Amino acid sequence: FLMMSVSEDPIVLYAVIKALGNFDDPRVLPYIIDMLHSHPMFASSAAQAIDHLAKRQGEHVYQTLKASDVKDVFLRLLTNENIDVLRSAISLAGHLQLEAAVPPLRRLLEHHDVSVIVKATVALSRIGDAGMRELHLMLERLLPSFQRDVAEYDEQFASARLPMIRVIGEKGSTRSLPLLMQALDESIADEIRVEAAFAL
């Protein structure tokens, strides 16, 4: 696999790069990085491969990628319609602490897929202050819709946002306290109040 030329059929190369995530060979990550230098169009298969590599090999995969100059090729994937590619891109954006990813990640907090919302929440928290600021703004905006008596209260919508409260609590920022306290108000739906109590 690692001897394959970039002149190969792009469809074959796409599949090969994606499959490389299942190998522990130390040459795999440098090969993927080199491929991204010359052919950034393979970013979607590379994102999935790197996501798998990191699960198998650990944090050093992200550290190696951080030191490269290809990390920004994953930004455009944050609008990808393929849910697997999107989830891998979100994970990479968070682990690589890409501040440029904050605006698209913020938009993904309103995605229809719960797993995407969870990953975007975690990614924003990893990016640092800019990401946490967006989480705080989103929670502040959502609090009125969490009131159990409002006509537009949607239990499924609220439940999909529970991980946001959890992540905000885990970060332990003093800026989070006023929002979490507001989420304990008696007018707020019980599942939100319970999550806020645990977060505190």
C-alpha positions in Angstrom: 0.0 0.0 0.0 2.7 2.5 1.0 4.4 2.1 -2.3 1.4 3.2 -4.3 1.9 6.2 -6.5 -0.2 9.3 -6.6 -0.8 8.6 -10.2 -3.0 5.7 -9.3 -6.8 5.9 -9.9 -8.1 8.5 -7.4 -10.9 6.2 -6.3 -8.4 3.4 -5.5 -6.2 5.9 -3.6 -9.2 7.2 -1.6 -10.0 3.7 -0.4 -6.4 2.8 0.3 -5.8 6.0 2.4 -8.9 5.3 4.4 -7.9 1.7 5.0 -4.4 2.8 6.3 -6.1 3.8 9.5 -6.3 0.1 10.4 -2.5 -0.4 10.3 0.1 0.1 13.1 3.0 0.6 10.7 4.9 3.7 11.8 5.2 4.7 8.1 1.5 5.2 7.7 1.1 8.7 9.2 4.1 10.2 7.3 2.7 8.7 4.1 -0.7 10.3 4.7 0.9 13.6 5.5 3.0 13.5 2.4 -0.1 12.6 0.4 -2.0 15.6 1.8 0.9 17.9 0.8 0.6 17.0 -2.8 -3.1 16.0 -3.0 -5.2 17.8 -0.4 -8.3 16.5 -2.2 -7.8 13.2 -0.2 -8.5 15.1 3.1 -11.8 13.2 3.7 -10.2 9.7 3.5 -7.2 11.0 5.4 -9.4 12.4 8.2 -11.0 9.0 8.7 -7.7 7.2 8.6 -6.1 9.5 11.1 -9.1 9.3 13.4 -8.7 5.5 13.4 -4.9 5.7 13.8 -5.3 7.9 16.9 -7.7 5.5 18.5 -5.2 2.7 17.9 -1.9 4.5 18.6 -2.8 7.3 20.9 -2.3 11.1 21.3 1.1 11.1 19.5 -0.8 10.9 16.2 -2.3 14.3 16.8 1.0 15.7 18.0 2.7 14.6 14.8 -0.1 16.1 12.7 0.1 19.4 14.7 3.7 19.7 13.8 2.9 19.3 10.1 1.6 22.1 7.9 -1.3 20.1 6.5 -3.7 20.4 9.4 -5.8 23.2 7.9 -6.8 21.0 5.0 -9.4 19.5 7.3 -11.3 22.7 7.9 -13.3 22.4 4.7 -14.6 19.0 5.8 -16.6 20.6 8.6 -19.4 21.1 6.1 -19.1 17.6 4.6 -22.4 15.8 4.1 -21.0 12.4 4.8 -21.6 11.9 8.5 -18.6 9.7 9.0 -16.2 12.2 7.4 -17.8 15.0 9.3 -17.4 13.3 12.7 -13.7 12.5 11.9 -13.1 16.2 10.8 -14.7 17.5 14.0 -12.6 15.2 16.1 -9.4 16.4 14.3 -10.4 20.1 14.6 -10.7 19.7 18.4 -7.5 17.6 18.9 -5.5 19.9 16.7 -7.0 23.0 18.5 -7.8 24.7 15.2 -9.2 28.1 16.2 -10.3 28.7 12.6 -12.7 25.8 13.1 -14.7 27.6 15.8 -17.3 29.2 13.5 -18.2 26.0 11.6 -18.2 24.0 14.9 -20.5 26.6 16.4 -23.0 26.0 13.5 -22.7 22.2 14.1 -24.1 22.6 17.6 -27.5 22.9 15.8 -26.9 19.8 13.6 -29.8 17.3 13.4 -27.5 14.4 14.4 -26.9 14.0 18.1 -23.4 12.4 17.7 -22.3 15.5 15.7 -23.6 17.8 18.4 -21.6 15.9 21.0 -18.4 15.8 19.0 -18.7 19.5 18.1 -19.2 20.3 21.8 -16.1 18.4 22.9 -14.1 19.8 20.0 -15.0 23.4 21.0 -14.0 22.7 24.6 -10.6 21.4 23.4 -9.8 24.4 21.3 -9.7 26.7 24.4 -11.1 30.1 25.3 -12.6 30.8 21.8 -14.4 27.5 21.8 -15.6 27.8 25.4 -16.9 31.3 24.6 -19.1 29.8 21.9 -20.4 27.1 24.2 -21.3 29.7 26.8 -23.1 31.8 24.2 -25.0 28.8 22.8 -26.1 27.7 26.3 -27.2 31.2 27.2 -29.2 31.4 24.1 -30.8 28.0 24.6 -31.8 28.4 28.3 -35.2 30.0 27.6 -36.1 27.1 25.3 -35.3 24.6 28.2 -38.2 25.9 30.3 -40.7 23.1 30.6 -43.7 25.4 30.3 -42.9 27.2 27.1 -44.9 26.1 24.0 -41.7 25.4 22.0 -40.1 23.1 24.5 -38.9 20.1 22.7 -37.7 17.2 24.9 -35.7 15.6 22.1 -34.0 18.9 21.2 -33.1 19.5 24.8 -31.8 16.0 25.4 -29.5 16.4 22.4 -27.9 19.4 24.2 -27.3 17.7 27.5 -23.7 16.9 26.6 -23.0 20.6 26.2 -23.9 21.1 29.9 -21.8 18.2 30.9 -18.7 19.4 28.9 -19.1 23.0 30.2 -19.2 21.6 33.8 -16.1 19.4 33.2 -14.1 22.3 32.1 -14.6 23.9 35.5 -14.5 27.5 34.3 -15.7 30.2 36.7 -17.4 31.8 33.7 -19.6 28.7 33.5 -21.1 29.0 37.0 -23.7 31.6 36.3 -25.1 29.7 33.4 -25.2 26.4 35.2 -26.9 28.1 38.2 -29.6 29.4 35.8 -30.1 25.9 34.5 -31.0 24.8 38.0 -34.0 27.2 38.1 -37.3 25.4 38.9 -38.8 26.6 35.5 -36.2 24.5 33.6 -37.0 21.0 32.5 -36.0 18.3 35.0 -33.4 16.5 32.7 -31.6 19.8 32.2 -31.6 20.6 35.9 -30.2 17.2 36.8 -27.4 17.6 34.2 -26.6 21.1 35.5 -26.5 19.8 39.1 -24.0 17.1 38.1 -22.0 19.6 36.1 -21.6 21.8 39.1 
